[in-house]
Amino acid sequence: MSTIKEVFQFPVKNERLFQQAFQLNGFAKPFLPVINSLDTLAIDFFRWQLIPTWIKDEKDLKADTLNARAEGIFESSTYKPYWHKRCLIICTGFFEPHQVKGEDPILLY
């Protein structure tokens, strides 16, 4: 956390949610350090999760909205209300696992 504070020099909200880890899985819904469009001069912690506007209680969410398919994101009513909401997720790296049929999985960095 000290490196993030030093680099960005922004106040940090909810610092108790910080979880340092080498590898995090989005499906575990960890809290991540973020600079968001609602408060661009502070760092806060958010989960990587989309809760559609029509869901009133998070417990009622039946579908997993972690992954969006690029070919349908602009047609889907699920994602449309969020196009204007952006954030910067602070991390030192990101990878996406891919598997080609008949071969071992590879990681793209």
N, C-alpha and C positions, 0 to 999 in steps of 0.2 A: 504494500500500500504506500510505503514511503516513496518509492520510485514514481508512482502515479502522481502523487502530490507534488513532487519535485518537478516533474516534466510539465504538468499542466498548470500548476499553481492556481488551482481552483479549490474552493471549499468542497468538502466531501460530506454528503448527507448519508445517513444510515450506514456508517462505516462498519458497524457490527455485522453487517451482512456479507462483508468481504470474505471470500474463500479463495485462498491461493492454491492453485493446482496446476499440474503439468498438462493434464488432459481432462476436459469436461465434456460431458455428453448432453446435448440439448434436450433429450428426452427425460433427463433427470431434473430438468427445469431449475438449474442453479441460478442464483442471483449474479448478474454480471455488472461490472462498472460501466456506466453509460453517460454520455453527454447527450441530452435530448433537446428537441426543438421547443419544449415548453420552458426550459431553464438552461440557456446555452452557456451560462457562466458558473456552473456547478456540476459536480459529478455525483450521480445517484446510482442506485442499484435496482435493476429490473430483471425480470425473468423473460427468457426468450419464448414468448407464448402469445398467441393471438386469441382473444376472446371476442367473438362476433358481437356486434351491437345489440342483437336481439336476445342474447343470453343475459338474464338478470342475476343469476347466481352461478359462480364458477363450477359448483357441483353439478349443474345441469348440462355441462359441456360433454357431449357424447363423442364427437369426432376429435381427432388429433389434428390441430392446425399448425403444427411445427413446420412442416414442409409445404411449400407451394410449388406447383409446376409452372415454369416460366411461360409455357404456351397458353395457359388459361388464366393467368393472374389478372389480366386487364378486362376479362369478361365476367369474372366471378364477383357476385355481389358480396361475398364474404370479405374480400380484400379492398374493395372500392373505397369505403370510408377512411381507409388508412393510408392512401397514396400520399397525402400531404404531410403525414407524420413521419419524421426521419430521426435517426439517432446515430451516434458514433459509439460503437462498442469498443472498449479499450482492452486490447489483448496483444500478446507478443507474437501470435501466429494463429493460423486457421487452416484446417485441412478438411477435405471432403473425401470419404472413401468411395471408390468406384470398383466395380468388378466387371470384367469382360467375360462373356460367356465362355466357359471352359478353361479359364485361367485363374490364377490366384488373385485375390484382391490387391489393388495398388492404392497408394495414397498420393493425392495430388496436392502439392504445396504451393 
